[in-house]
Amino acid sequence: MRKNDRVTVVYFCKDEYLKLTGMVTRIDETARVLKIVNTKIAFEDIYELICEERATGI
């Protein structure tokens, strides 16, 4: 997975699991956060991650 890939993620947030599909806008390995469009998701909250479409180009 890399920036601009289209992914679907199932993650835990406020006592429930949510499913979100969108473009990866940031992967911060130091802070352990994945950002999909405007939603920040902590790595430890991710239950499932599926890469729907790889970004093309550089």
Secondary structure by P-SEA (a helix, b strand, c coil): ccccccbbbbbbcccbbbbbbccccccccccbbbbccccccccccccccccccccccc
